Amino acid sequence: AGKTKQDNSATMVAAIFDFSSVLLILLLLVCTCTYLRELRPTLFDGGQRDPSWPKHKNREGFGGFLWKLSRIGERLSPFVGASCAIMAVYVLLK
C-alpha cells in the first residue's frame, strides 16, 4: 500500500544525512565562495578596515567560515575542480 507519514519523515531525515548530498553541498559552497571572492575580494574580510586592526579579527563566525571555504577553493583549485567533475558524473549516473 502507500507510505505512512512516519515513513516519509524518515526518508527526509535520511536525505539530510546522505554523505554524497553533504559532499555536494560542500563542493558547491567552496566553488561559490571562491567565485564571490574573485568578484569582490573584500566581501568576506569585512570591507575596508583600519590598517591597524589584525586581519584575523575579521574571520570569525559565519563570515569566517565562508572566508575559509574561499581559501580552500583558491589553494586547492585543481582538486576542487576534479572533485566537481567526479561529482557531476556521479550525479548523472546515480
C-alpha positions in Angstrom: 0.0 0.0 0.0 1.1 3.7 0.4 3.7 5.1 2.7 2.7 6.4 6.1 3.6 9.9 7.4 6.3 8.3 9.6 7.9 6.6 6.6 8.1 10.0 4.7 9.7 11.8 7.6 12.3 9.0 7.9 13.1 9.3 4.2 13.6 13.1 4.5 16.0 12.7 7.5 18.0 10.1 5.7 18.4 12.5 2.7 19.8 15.2 5.1 22.5 12.8 6.3 23.4 11.3 3.0 27.1 11.6 2.5 27.0 12.3 -1.2 24.5 15.1 -0.6 26.6 16.7 2.1 29.7 16.4 -0.1 27.8 18.0 -3.0 26.7 20.9 -0.8 30.3 21.5 0.5 31.6 21.5 -3.0 29.0 24.0 -4.2 29.8 26.2 -1.2 33.5 26.1 -1.9 33.0 27.0 -5.6 30.5 29.7 -4.8 32.7 31.3 -2.1 35.7 31.2 -4.3 33.8 32.8 -7.2 32.4 35.6 -5.0 35.8 36.3 -3.5 37.2 36.7 -7.0 34.5 39.2 -7.8 34.6 41.1 -4.5 37.9 40.5 -2.6 36.8 42.4 0.5 33.4 40.6 0.8 34.5 38.1 3.4 37.1 40.4 5.0 34.5 42.9 6.2 35.3 45.6 3.6 37.8 48.4 4.2 39.0 48.3 7.8 41.5 50.3 9.8 45.0 49.0 8.8 46.0 48.8 12.5 43.4 46.0 13.0 44.7 42.5 12.9 43.5 40.7 9.8 42.4 37.6 11.6 39.8 39.6 13.6 37.5 39.7 10.6 37.5 35.9 10.1 35.2 34.8 12.9 31.7 33.4 12.8 29.8 32.5 9.6 31.7 35.1 7.5 35.0 33.5 8.7 33.7 30.1 7.7 32.9 31.4 4.2 36.3 33.0 4.0 37.9 29.7 4.8 35.9 27.9 2.1 37.0 30.5 -0.4 40.7 30.0 0.6 40.3 26.2 0.2 38.9 26.9 -3.3 41.8 29.2 -4.2 44.6 27.0 -2.9 43.2 23.6 -3.9 41.5 24.7 -7.1 42.8 21.7 -9.3 41.5 19.2 -6.7 38.2 21.1 -6.2 37.7 21.2 -10.0 38.4 17.5 -10.3 36.1 16.8 -7.3 33.3 18.8 -9.0 33.8 16.8 -12.3 33.7 13.5 -10.4 30.6 14.6 -8.5 28.9 15.6 -11.8 29.5 12.2 -13.3 28.3 10.5 -10.1 25.1 12.6 -10.0 24.4 11.9 -13.7 24.9 8.2 -13.3 23.0 7.9 -10.0 
